[in-house]
């Protein structure tokens, strides 16, 4: 295997800080680790809305912003548009390898007609799968045709890469079942220094639970696919106070549906870590998680976790040891599992200790080095097997005409010409909280 020294890497990300989501956070941590290991990363990402705080970093490497458009109904999330600025950035950085972070729109251009620089050089590519776009097609009522279109699009993107990295065993299995090749599992790291039971704050606990209630918390985006509405029975449990951290398009509806819950809005850094550590139980309701970073942060904070038995949580939660897994979409079993923990402080404590122990070795440096190992294998394959490069070009996106599937217009709200055909203007706009 190649030993990687001073490798030039372009990371094309569908989202990057100041965005607040799992893709943005993971991409930032990857860039930090690559820079710390002496490599030369360059991030290409959508431009945030003008005036967005944090848009200028500081970041660990150069960041090139491309033109973006907001998603209707979720205007804080913007989709980057492929175009000349992406091609220019690729050519200017002269990368040895391209890292696609949750590719769907911006990342789809790398092996298609929209990014001739990458195609001409046959750049080795690693695609990191993270967002369940076919699942979103179901949630946002695009129907089975939209779901099928999303899978076709993902197959074209990922089968053009030298390797696809899935965040969990379940997501890797789903990708393989849908015809995506060369899939391996690469999880996510967690900052065990930041997310630590020692940050438990008794003053905060008294503010949130003045009657001494057991604090049950959810941390994440407030969006339809997260199914936070399923927590109504949890909020009604006697002696329990439901705490919800995060923001998103469903917040107003959830405030009406869960009047007894405490909504804290988005929180960041040590503030967020202190809230985690001050909870007694962590609960997650959405069944579309490809990984579930907030579950891992809760475990690092010494909390037992209750989550659906689907997707990423299957790897994070050890049933009966670090928490409970319940049938997806079932509010009764979800509340029942939380109730067991509410009634049994000794069980909560034992599961919290086991949860912390389980994730203790999953630090970002450890996972970052694992990612570099994947890079090395892909580069080694490209060096020893010349067919690696032409495969990406002959079986890439050019045959699709460079157009994203119709489901994108359903979810993303694009009107008129597809993103690849928008005229791009030069945009020089060169933390994370809940996901």
C-alpha positions as CSV (number, residue, x, y, z in Angstrom):
1,X,0.0,0.0,0.0
2,X,1.2,3.5,-0.7
3,X,2.4,5.6,2.2
4,X,0.7,9.0,1.8
5,X,2.8,12.1,2.2
6,X,1.8,15.6,1.2
7,X,-1.2,14.5,-0.9
8,X,-3.2,17.1,-2.7
9,X,-6.9,16.4,-2.1
10,X,-10.0,18.2,-3.4
11,X,-13.1,17.7,-1.2
12,X,-16.3,18.5,-3.1
13,X,-19.0,18.9,-0.4
14,X,-22.7,19.3,-0.8
15,X,-22.6,21.2,2.5
16,X,-20.0,22.9,4.7
17,X,-20.0,25.2,7.7
18,X,-21.6,27.5,8.5
19,X,-24.2,25.0,7.5
20,X,-25.4,22.9,10.5
21,X,-25.8,19.3,9.6
22,X,-23.9,16.0,9.6
23,X,-22.3,16.4,6.1
24,X,-21.0,19.9,7.0
25,X,-19.6,18.8,10.3
26,X,-18.0,15.6,9.0
27,X,-16.4,17.5,6.1
28,X,-14.9,20.0,8.4
29,X,-13.4,17.4,10.6
30,X,-11.9,15.5,7.6
31,X,-10.3,18.8,6.4
32,X,-8.9,19.5,9.8
33,X,-7.4,16.0,10.1
34,X,-5.9,16.0,6.6
35,X,-4.3,19.4,7.3
36,X,-3.0,18.2,10.6
37,X,-1.4,15.1,8.9
38,X,0.5,17.3,6.5
39,X,-1.7,16.9,3.4
40,X,-3.1,19.7,1.3
41,X,-6.9,19.7,1.2
42,X,-9.1,22.1,-0.7
43,X,-12.8,22.3,-0.1
44,X,-15.3,23.2,-2.8
45,X,-18.7,23.9,-1.3
46,X,-21.9,25.9,-1.9
47,X,-21.9,29.6,-1.0
48,X,-24.0,30.3,2.1
49,X,-26.6,33.1,2.0
50,X,-25.0,36.6,2.0
51,X,-24.3,37.8,5.5
52,X,-24.4,34.4,7.1
53,X,-22.2,34.4,10.3
54,X,-19.3,32.1,10.2
55,X,-19.1,31.9,6.4
56,X,-15.4,33.1,6.4
57,X,-14.2,30.5,8.9
58,X,-11.6,30.2,10.2
59,X,-11.2,26.9,8.4
60,X,-8.2,24.6,8.3
61,X,-7.7,24.9,4.5
62,X,-8.7,27.0,1.5
63,X,-12.4,26.9,0.7
64,X,-13.8,27.8,-2.7
65,X,-17.5,28.7,-2.7
66,X,-19.7,28.1,-5.8
67,X,-23.0,29.6,-6.6
68,X,-25.9,28.2,-4.7
69,X,-29.7,28.4,-4.5
70,X,-31.9,27.9,-1.4
71,X,-34.2,24.9,-1.1
72,X,-37.9,26.1,-0.9
73,X,-39.4,25.4,2.5
74,X,-35.9,25.0,4.0
75,X,-34.2,28.2,2.9
76,X,-31.4,27.9,5.4
77,X,-30.1,24.9,3.3
78,X,-28.6,25.8,-0.1
79,X,-27.6,23.6,-3.0
80,X,-24.4,24.2,-4.9
81,X,-24.5,24.5,-8.7
82,X,-21.8,22.9,-10.8
83,X,-20.1,25.2,-13.3
84,X,-16.9,26.9,-14.4
85,X,-15.7,27.8,-10.8
86,X,-15.7,24.1,-9.9
87,X,-13.7,23.2,-12.9
88,X,-11.2,26.0,-12.3
89,X,-10.7,25.0,-8.7
90,X,-10.0,21.4,-9.7
91,X,-7.5,22.4,-12.3
92,X,-5.9,25.0,-10.1
93,X,-5.3,22.6,-7.1
94,X,-3.9,19.8,-9.2
95,X,-5.3,17.1,-6.9
96,X,-4.0,13.6,-6.5
97,X,-7.4,12.5,-5.3
98,X,-11.0,13.8,-5.2
99,X,-13.2,13.2,-2.1
100,X,-16.9,13.5,-2.7
101,X,-18.8,14.4,0.5
102,X,-22.4,13.1,0.2
103,X,-22.4,13.7,-3.6
104,X,-25.8,14.4,-5.3
105,X,-25.7,17.7,-7.2
106,X,-22.3,19.5,-6.9
107,X,-20.4,16.2,-6.5
108,X,-22.2,14.7,-9.5
109,X,-20.2,16.8,-11.9
110,X,-16.8,15.3,-11.3
111,X,-17.0,12.5,-13.8
112,X,-19.6,14.0,-16.1
113,X,-19.4,16.5,-18.8
114,X,-19.5,19.3,-16.2
115,X,-15.9,18.8,-14.9
116,X,-13.6,18.0,-17.8
117,X,-10.5,18.7,-15.7
118,X,-11.2,15.7,-13.5
119,X,-12.3,13.4,-16.3
120,X,-9.3,14.2,-18.5
121,X,-6.9,13.5,-15.6
122,X,-8.7,10.3,-14.6
123,X,-8.5,11.4,-11.0
124,X,-8.9,8.7,-8.3
125,X,-12.1,9.4,-6.4
126,X,-13.5,8.3,-3.0
127,X,-17.3,9.0,-2.6
128,X,-18.6,9.2,1.0
129,X,-22.3,8.3,1.2
130,X,-24.1,10.1,3.9
131,X,-27.6,11.4,2.9
132,X,-30.5,9.1,2.3
133,X,-31.8,10.9,-0.7
134,X,-34.1,8.0,-1.8
135,X,-35.6,8.0,1.7
136,X,-36.1,11.7,1.5
137,X,-38.0,11.1,-1.8
138,X,-40.4,9.0,0.2
139,X,-40.7,11.5,3.1
140,X,-41.3,14.4,0.7
141,X,-43.9,12.5,-1.4
142,X,-41.9,12.1,-4.6
143,X,-43.3,8.6,-4.8
144,X,-41.7,5.4,-5.9
145,X,-40.7,6.9,-9.2
146,X,-38.8,9.6,-7.4
147,X,-37.1,7.1,-5.2
148,X,-36.1,5.0,-8.1
149,X,-34.7,8.0,-9.9
150,X,-32.7,8.9,-6.9
151,X,-31.2,5.4,-6.8
152,X,-30.3,5.6,-10.5
153,X,-28.6,8.9,-10.0
154,X,-26.7,7.6,-6.9
155,X,-25.6,4.5,-8.9
156,X,-24.1,6.7,-11.6
157,X,-22.2,8.9,-9.1
158,X,-20.9,6.1,-6.8
159,X,-20.1,3.5,-9.5
160,X,-17.9,6.1,-11.1
161,X,-15.8,6.3,-8.0
162,X,-12.9,4.0,-7.0
163,X,-14.5,3.4,-3.7
164,X,-17.8,4.3,-1.8
165,X,-17.6,4.7,1.9
166,X,-20.9,4.0,3.8
167,X,-21.2,5.3,7.4
168,X,-22.9,2.1,8.8
169,X,-23.4,-1.6,8.2
170,X,-27.1,-1.0,7.3
171,X,-26.3,1.8,4.8
172,X,-23.6,-0.3,3.2
173,X,-26.0,-3.2,2.8
174,X,-28.6,-0.9,1.2
175,X,-26.1,0.5,-1.3
176,X,-25.0,-3.0,-2.3
177,X,-28.6,-4.1,-2.7
178,X,-29.2,-1.2,-5.1
179,X,-26.3,-2.0,-7.3
180,X,-23.6,0.3,-6.0
181,X,-20.2,-1.4,-6.2
182,X,-16.9,-1.2,-4.2
183,X,-18.6,-0.3,-0.9
184,X,-16.9,-0.3,2.4
185,X,-17.9,0.9,5.8
186,X,-16.2,4.0,7.3
187,X,-17.9,5.4,10.4
188,X,-17.7,8.8,12.0
189,X,-15.6,10.1,14.8
190,X,-16.7,11.8,18.0
191,X,-14.9,14.3,20.2
192,X,-14.7,12.4,23.5
193,X,-13.0,15.4,25.2
194,X,-15.9,17.8,24.2
195,X,-18.7,15.3,24.8
196,X,-17.9,14.1,28.3
197,X,-20.1,13.2,31.4
198,X,-17.9,15.5,33.4
199,X,-19.7,18.5,31.8
200,X,-22.9,17.7,33.7
201,X,-24.3,21.0,35.0
202,X,-26.6,20.8,38.1
203,X,-27.6,24.5,37.7
204,X,-28.8,23.8,34.2
205,X,-30.6,20.7,35.4
206,X,-32.5,22.7,38.0
207,X,-33.5,25.3,35.3
208,X,-34.8,22.6,33.0
209,X,-36.4,20.4,35.6
210,X,-37.4,22.6,38.6
211,X,-39.5,19.7,40.0
212,X,-36.7,17.2,39.8
213,X,-38.0,15.6,36.6
214,X,-35.9,13.1,34.7
215,X,-34.5,14.9,31.6
216,X,-35.0,13.1,28.3
217,X,-33.4,14.9,25.3
218,X,-33.5,15.0,21.6
219,X,-30.8,16.8,19.6
220,X,-31.1,17.3,15.9
221,X,-32.7,19.1,13.0
222,X,-36.4,19.7,13.3
223,X,-37.5,18.4,9.9
224,X,-40.2,16.1,8.8
225,X,-37.9,13.1,8.2
226,X,-36.7,13.3,11.8
227,X,-40.2,12.3,13.1
228,X,-39.9,14.3,16.3
229,X,-43.7,14.3,16.4
230,X,-43.4,10.7,17.6
231,X,-42.1,12.0,21.0
232,X,-45.6,13.1,22.2
233,X,-46.0,10.0,24.4
234,X,-42.5,10.6,25.8
235,X,-43.3,14.2,26.7
236,X,-46.4,12.9,28.6
237,X,-44.5,10.4,30.8
238,X,-45.0,11.3,34.5
239,X,-41.9,12.7,36.2
240,X,-40.3,13.4,32.8
241,X,-39.2,16.6,31.0
242,X,-38.6,16.4,27.3
243,X,-35.8,18.7,26.1
244,X,-35.5,19.4,22.4
245,X,-32.3,21.0,21.0
246,X,-32.1,22.1,17.3
247,X,-34.0,24.1,14.7
248,X,-35.5,23.6,11.3
249,X,-38.6,23.9,9.2
250,X,-40.8,21.7,11.4
251,X,-40.1,23.7,14.6
252,X,-43.4,25.7,14.7
253,X,-45.5,22.6,14.2
254,X,-43.6,20.7,16.8
255,X,-44.0,23.5,19.4
256,X,-47.7,23.2,18.9
257,X,-47.7,19.4,19.0
258,X,-45.4,19.1,22.0
259,X,-46.5,22.0,24.3
260,X,-44.9,20.3,27.4
261,X,-41.5,20.1,25.9
262,X,-38.7,22.6,26.4
263,X,-37.3,23.9,23.1
264,X,-33.7,25.3,23.4
265,X,-33.0,26.0,19.8
266,X,-29.7,25.3,18.1
267,X,-26.7,25.0,20.5
268,X,-23.0,24.7,19.8
269,X,-19.7,23.7,21.2
270,X,-19.3,23.5,25.0
271,X,-22.9,24.8,25.4
272,X,-24.2,21.8,23.4
273,X,-21.9,19.4,25.3
274,X,-23.1,20.7,28.6
275,X,-26.7,20.1,27.7
276,X,-25.9,16.5,26.6
277,X,-24.1,15.7,29.8
278,X,-26.9,17.2,31.9
279,X,-29.6,14.9,30.4
280,X,-30.5,11.5,31.8
281,X,-31.7,9.7,28.7
282,X,-31.2,10.4,25.0
283,X,-34.0,9.6,22.5
284,X,-34.0,9.6,18.8
285,X,-37.1,9.2,16.7
286,X,-36.2,9.3,13.0
287,X,-35.6,6.0,11.1
288,X,-33.7,7.5,8.1
289,X,-30.3,7.9,9.7
290,X,-27.4,6.6,7.6
291,X,-25.3,7.0,10.8
292,X,-26.7,9.0,13.7
293,X,-23.9,11.4,14.9
294,X,-26.0,12.8,17.7
295,X,-26.5,9.3,19.1
296,X,-22.8,8.9,19.2
297,X,-22.3,12.2,20.9
298,X,-25.0,11.3,23.5
299,X,-23.2,8.0,24.2
300,X,-19.9,9.8,24.6
301,X,-21.7,12.0,27.1
302,X,-22.6,9.0,29.2
303,X,-26.2,8.7,28.2
304,X,-28.3,5.6,27.5
305,X,-29.8,5.9,24.0
306,X,-33.3,4.9,22.8
307,X,-33.6,4.8,19.0
308,X,-35.3,3.1,16.1
309,X,-33.9,-0.3,15.1
310,X,-33.0,0.9,11.6
311,X,-30.0,2.4,9.8
312,X,-27.1,3.8,11.7
313,X,-28.4,3.3,15.2
314,X,-28.0,-0.5,14.8
315,X,-24.2,0.0,14.9
316,X,-24.3,2.6,17.7
317,X,-26.8,1.1,20.2
318,X,-26.1,-2.3,21.8
319,X,-29.6,-3.5,22.7
320,X,-30.0,-3.9,26.5
321,X,-26.4,-2.8,27.1
322,X,-26.1,0.8,26.0
323,X,-29.7,1.5,25.4
324,X,-32.8,0.2,23.6
325,X,-33.7,-0.3,19.9
326,X,-37.4,-0.1,19.1
327,X,-39.6,-0.6,16.0
328,X,-39.3,2.3,13.7
329,X,-42.2,4.7,13.6
330,X,-43.9,3.3,16.7
331,X,-44.4,6.0,19.4
332,X,-45.7,3.5,22.0
333,X,-42.6,1.3,22.1
334,X,-40.4,4.4,22.0
335,X,-42.1,5.8,25.1
336,X,-42.1,2.4,26.7
337,X,-38.3,2.1,26.4
338,X,-37.8,5.6,27.7
339,X,-40.2,4.8,30.6
340,X,-38.1,1.8,31.7
341,X,-35.0,4.1,31.9
342,X,-36.9,6.8,33.7
343,X,-38.0,4.4,36.4
344,X,-34.6,2.8,36.9
345,X,-31.7,5.1,37.8
346,X,-29.3,2.2,38.2
347,X,-30.1,0.9,34.7
348,X,-29.5,4.5,33.4
349,X,-26.2,4.8,35.0
350,X,-24.9,1.3,33.9
351,X,-26.0,1.9,30.3
352,X,-24.5,5.3,30.3
353,X,-21.1,4.0,31.4
354,X,-21.3,1.2,28.8
355,X,-22.2,3.7,26.1
356,X,-19.3,5.9,26.9
357,X,-16.9,2.9,26.9
358,X,-18.3,1.7,23.5
359,X,-17.4,4.9,21.7
360,X,-14.2,5.8,23.6
361,X,-12.0,4.6,20.7
362,X,-14.0,6.3,17.9
363,X,-12.1,9.6,18.0
364,X,-11.8,11.8,15.0
365,X,-8.1,11.3,14.7
366,X,-8.6,7.5,14.7
367,X,-11.4,7.7,12.1
368,X,-9.4,10.3,10.1
369,X,-6.4,7.9,9.9
370,X,-8.8,5.2,8.8
371,X,-10.0,7.4,6.0
372,X,-6.5,8.1,4.9
373,X,-6.0,4.4,4.7
374,X,-8.9,4.2,2.2
375,X,-7.3,7.0,0.2
376,X,-4.1,5.0,0.1
377,X,-5.8,1.9,-1.2
378,X,-7.6,3.8,-3.9
379,X,-4.5,5.6,-5.0
380,X,-2.6,2.3,-5.0
381,X,-5.3,0.6,-7.1
382,X,-5.2,3.5,-9.6
383,X,-1.4,3.2,-9.8
384,X,-1.3,-0.5,-10.3
385,X,-4.5,-0.9,-12.4
386,X,-4.7,1.6,-15.2
387,X,-8.3,0.5,-15.8
388,X,-9.3,2.3,-12.6
389,X,-9.3,5.7,-14.3
390,X,-11.1,4.9,-17.6
391,X,-13.7,3.0,-15.7
392,X,-14.8,6.2,-13.9
393,X,-15.0,8.0,-17.2
394,X,-16.7,5.4,-19.4
395,X,-19.2,4.4,-16.7
396,X,-19.7,7.8,-15.1
397,X,-22.3,10.5,-15.5
398,X,-21.7,11.7,-19.0
399,X,-24.2,9.1,-20.4
400,X,-26.9,10.6,-18.1
401,X,-26.6,13.9,-19.9
402,X,-25.4,15.6,-16.7
403,X,-28.9,16.1,-15.4
404,X,-30.0,15.2,-11.9
405,X,-33.2,13.1,-11.5
406,X,-36.6,14.6,-11.3
407,X,-36.7,13.8,-7.6
408,X,-34.2,16.6,-7.1
409,X,-36.6,19.1,-8.4
410,X,-39.3,17.7,-6.1
411,X,-37.1,17.9,-3.0
412,X,-34.9,20.8,-3.9
413,X,-37.5,22.9,-5.7
414,X,-35.5,23.7,-8.8
415,X,-37.4,25.3,-11.6
416,X,-36.5,25.7,-15.2
417,X,-33.2,24.4,-16.4
418,X,-31.3,21.8,-14.2
419,X,-28.6,22.9,-11.9
420,X,-25.7,22.0,-14.3
421,X,-27.1,24.4,-16.9
422,X,-27.4,27.5,-14.7
423,X,-25.0,30.3,-15.6
424,X,-22.6,30.6,-12.7
425,X,-21.4,33.9,-11.4
426,X,-18.0,34.3,-9.8
427,X,-18.4,34.2,-6.0
428,X,-15.5,34.9,-3.8
429,X,-17.1,34.3,-0.4
430,X,-14.5,32.4,1.0
431,X,-19.9,25.6,14.7
432,X,-21.3,23.3,14.1
433,X,-24.3,22.6,16.3
434,X,-27.1,20.0,16.0
435,X,-27.6,17.8,13.0
